[in-house]
Amino acid sequence: MIVPRLIERKRDGGRLEPREIRELVLAYAADRIPDYQMAALLMAIYFEGLDREEMNALMEAMLESGDRLDLARLPLPRIDKHSTGGVGDKTSLILAPLIASLGVAVPMMSGRGLGHTGGTLDKLESIPGFRTHLSLAETEKQVARIGCAMLSQTDEIVPADRKLYALRDATATVEVIPLIAASIMSKKISESLTGLVLDVKRGSGSFLPKLDDELKLAQAMIDLGARHECPVVALLTAMDRPLGEACGNALEVAEAIDVLKGGGPPDLIEVTMALGAEMLILATVAASREGAREMMDDAIASGRAMIKFEEIILAQGGDAGVTGDPSQLPRAKHSRELQAKRAGVVQRVDPREIGYGVIALGGGRRNMEDTVDPSVGFVIPVKPGGRVEKGQTLGVVYARSEKDIELGISILEKAITIGESAVSGLPLVSHRVTAREVEDLA
Ligand code: URA
């Protein structure tokens, strides 16, 4: 295989054979192809795309780079949920324990921050001691014992995605359908699921801001699932503003804990419950959305969902005391509120500005080697369309230094605009996509 010739062919709009893709990916996972060549190929794919067969070959090669979880012996449905990436999106932190507490096995392999979006693994690692790097055997044992494990890609499980994910993050090659679809579905197929729910983000803060592309992404992932006997349901949800109020790793864990205690912001609850209902219906544990909602409300009100979260934290070496006392989570030394300089209607809360803002404060990566400060970020209680009075708090910055506080305030000032016109954002949950149809829910 002469790698530059393959890069050249893709760069010039040509097609790669499935066997060429397989050879490339396996060689890259085994460190036999350098990052600079793979980065050039990713950029060529970014511009020229992959057809369905190439995309499937990429996903299968990523899967083949490691082993799969062996969970078929479990007497439970095995359901996971994955998001295409958002800002303030902590639904996985809530859904994994909530759905596992209702008798469904949830083997959840997640990612780190990608582009301007946050990652479930970085959030979980803000819990003191929490280990996301689990072996295959540990994961299988934990899922059999407590019904859930929350883990990263490793040298054993989809190592090719682990390397490609980090490389894409550092080379601006994230936002393209075949790379997103193959990355997500390689992780999910490796979990040996009986069903998968996808949260495909919509709007300016998503990787693909056009509805047409979001639907194509959903359909591409549903197709990859169907080829590997994994039924997939996708919900399209709003990412034209951050989800919930907290943006930043430890702040988001605290907000997720709040939801598991029966509190939390309404938009976060609505999206979480819509995804959870699809998980329970796919698992055939609930027969309707209403029934599923009742079960989830009960699991939260009875404390069962929180107990499950504590079990997961303990099983993975973390300090479960954070659920009773979230102030034990890492806390930024400095914080400051931004107040509205005038009364009016919030016109926008720009999720990209906020997402990149978290990275600028140290809460995400600028390159592959960066470490993440879990304590920093923003809490933004206002939403587009909401009325604010002069002096009302628009947001709070959490930062490592007074200099970063200034930076954070300037980011909030840029991200939040106030005007006079009535504004309505995207519907929180707008479409439901299955192999058979696209339902408009709005
Ligand atoms: N989540 C993933 O796992 N991969 C992507 O490419 C985007 C979101």
Residues whose N, C-alpha, C, O or C-beta is under 5 A from the ligand:
A	BS01	URA	S83 T84 G85 G111 L179 I180 S183 I184
